[in-house]
Amino acid sequence: MINELLRENIKNMQPYSCARDEFKGEASVYLDANENPYNGPYNRYPDPLQLEVKKAISKVKNVPVANIFLGNGSDEPIDLLYRAFCEPRRDNVVAIEPTYGMYKVCAAVNDVEYRKVLLNDNFDIEAFKLIDSANLNTKIIWLCSPNNPTGNSLNADEILKVLQWFRGIVVVDEAYIDFSTKQSFTSYIAQYPNLVVLQTLSKAWGNAAIRLGMAFASVEVIDVLNKIKYPYNINILTQEHAKKVLSNAAQTAKWVETIIAERKQLIKKLKELDLVKHIFPTDANFVLVKVDNANIAYNWLVNKGIIVRNRSSISLCGNSLRITVGTPAETDQLIAALKEFGAVFK
Ligand SMILES: *Cc1c(COP(=O)(O)O)cnc(C)c1O
């Protein structure tokens, strides 16, 4: 089934065979990869399939190792899915709008048509609308839950309908799932071979700098991603650090608790401001806020050294700022600056 969706060239190609793939096992003398024999452990190429990291992720996420792909951020699997399944200038993808910008950027890089389906008034999906905009050349449907920049989770029953009705790849990007009380779609991987769930160490896990993204999917999809990735896409520094981070899931849980408590405070304080017109519901570590005059408010904040994301030019997000939940002190600075702005621009 997955094989039928693949581009012909990907189906037919031979993957690069690296030295570490050819010989698997323990030896005492490695003269197979033209490495410098000095400067261990950095002289050796890292594990191309990152088995130790995957074992740690498997425990934390409750997903078998064989169903895990690791990328240089989630951005890598996003790009690889286009390269594996979408024939340039022929195939297309369908995505919710508004959403994370990388799906569209990677479509453009890969010369693949990008079809947008506007979310409804609650920033939610209706499965039939997504299916209606697909055709026989639609290879991927991009969903993001909790969604960026809106912050809400998508209706799980509608996502399931998309999975049931659509024969192509359905991606559910769960970059913010750790901040949500909703169930992850990783539990559906065994049931739907066309489902890809994306998660990352960049948000709740506090490790955007090390670049580690996860794709959870059927073995068929994982095999394809492994076949076309750069052989050593996750460097040893990232692999070592990721193992450390994953062994301390309690720390992440504490951060999440702290950030969710602060999210509540931030929302409460924003609500008291006259210039705030609406705060959209959020399951993420940010809030989308409709204000009186987003462009001017944004520049005001920049002048105070406070950077938020101005989403005013994004569909359905007119006059809206996306504000990440920071520390209590950062919330106070933001609120003080917005109060000052409100007073000046009354
Ligand atoms: C931040 C974010 C990511 C994370 O990307 P990385 O490349 O893993 O840092 C993925 N998807 C969405 C929707 C995001 O907002």
Ligand as a Chemical Component Dictionary entry (heavy atoms), coordinates in Angstrom:
data_LIG
# 
_chem_comp.id                   LIG 
_chem_comp.type                 NON-POLYMER 
_chem_comp.pdbx_formal_charge   0 
_chem_comp.three_letter_code    LIG 
# 
loop_
_chem_comp_atom.comp_id 
_chem_comp_atom.atom_id 
_chem_comp_atom.alt_atom_id 
_chem_comp_atom.type_symbol 
_chem_comp_atom.charge 
_chem_comp_atom.model_Cartn_x 
_chem_comp_atom.model_Cartn_y 
_chem_comp_atom.model_Cartn_z 
_chem_comp_atom.pdbx_ordinal 
LIG C1 C1 C 0 8.407  24.182 16.509 1  
LIG C2 C2 C 0 7.676  23.255 15.605 2  
LIG C3 C3 C 0 8.297  22.118 15.117 3  
LIG C4 C4 C 0 9.684  21.773 15.553 4  
LIG O1 O1 O 0 10.561 21.689 14.555 5  
LIG P1 P1 P 0 12.035 21.162 14.881 6  
LIG O2 O2 O 0 12.625 21.142 13.517 7  
LIG O3 O3 O 0 11.879 19.801 15.498 8  
LIG O4 O4 O 0 12.673 22.125 15.815 9  
LIG C5 C5 C 0 7.586  21.255 14.317 10 
LIG N1 N1 N 0 6.304  21.503 14.020 11 
LIG C6 C6 C 0 5.672  22.579 14.496 12 
LIG C7 C7 C 0 4.239  22.784 14.189 13 
LIG C8 C8 C 0 6.341  23.494 15.286 14 
LIG O5 O5 O 0 5.701  24.586 15.737 15 
# 
loop_
_chem_comp_bond.comp_id 
_chem_comp_bond.atom_id_1 
_chem_comp_bond.atom_id_2 
_chem_comp_bond.value_order 
_chem_comp_bond.pdbx_ordinal 
LIG C1 C2 SING 1  
LIG C2 C3 SING 2  
LIG C2 C8 DOUB 3  
LIG C3 C4 SING 4  
LIG C3 C5 DOUB 5  
LIG C4 O1 SING 6  
LIG O1 P1 SING 7  
LIG P1 O2 DOUB 8  
LIG P1 O3 SING 9  
LIG P1 O4 SING 10 
LIG C5 N1 SING 11 
LIG N1 C6 DOUB 12 
LIG C6 C7 SING 13 
LIG C6 C8 SING 14 
LIG C8 O5 SING 15 
# 
